[in-house]
Amino acid sequence: MFLPFAGALGTPRPGSIEFNRAQADSIETTANVAAVGFGDLTIEGRFRTATNGELYLGGIGGNTSGGVVVQTTSGQQIRVVLSGLSYTYSSQISGGLVFDFALSRSGSTWRTFVNGALVGTQNLNFSVSSSKVIMGQKTTAGGDEFNGLISHIHVTRRVKYTAPYAPSFAPKPDDDTLALIHNPTGIAIEEANGLALTLNNSPTPVSTILA
């Protein structure tokens, strides 16, 4: 087996995870993560779509009451769904290109970022339920699965961004990380804190670096 290395020190290079919508590929933490409640929260990731459409990237619980999820739309936009309420922003998402996203909550203020730029703000106060962290699907029951590559989904109980920032293609877990689902070596899907993951159908680790 070939392990992709970077540089003379032999440091493993992070890859990404390939999702095939036709197969309904997705990933979720096997158990619920600790409840966020009304506390601080950031959900972030990096992706490249193979097609345009209603493609779900990830979040907690999904597009239901108490859930939070980020998706792309058939109009090539970013949409966030907060406790079942949808907010669509005009940032254009083109198939075949790499994009970063982040959704960060401080108090009742939700800020959405694309490629480090602030694209939308909402004021909404609700408790985020204890649920599974999902990647590449609509809810924990599935639906509208992603089609393309996702490098990571990172969920942390802290406010990482309140203003434009420079995205990192390989974020590291912090003391407040609830889950970081990624492919840190280019050959295996892992959760940074050792949480068990459920792989639905055949999401595949690939060496492609979304940089």
Buried (B, 14 or more C-beta within 10 A) or exposed (E): EEEBEEEEEEEBBBBBBBBBBEBBBBBBBEEBBEBBEEBBBBBBBBBBBBEBBBBBBBBBBBBBEBBBBBBBBEEBBBBBBBBEEEBBBEBEBEBEEBBBBBBBBBEEBBBBBBBBEBBBEBEEEBEBBBBBBBBBBBBBEBBBBBBBBBBBBBBBBBBBBEEEBEBEBBBEBBEBBBBBBBBBBBBEBBBBEEBEBEBBBEBBBBBBBBE
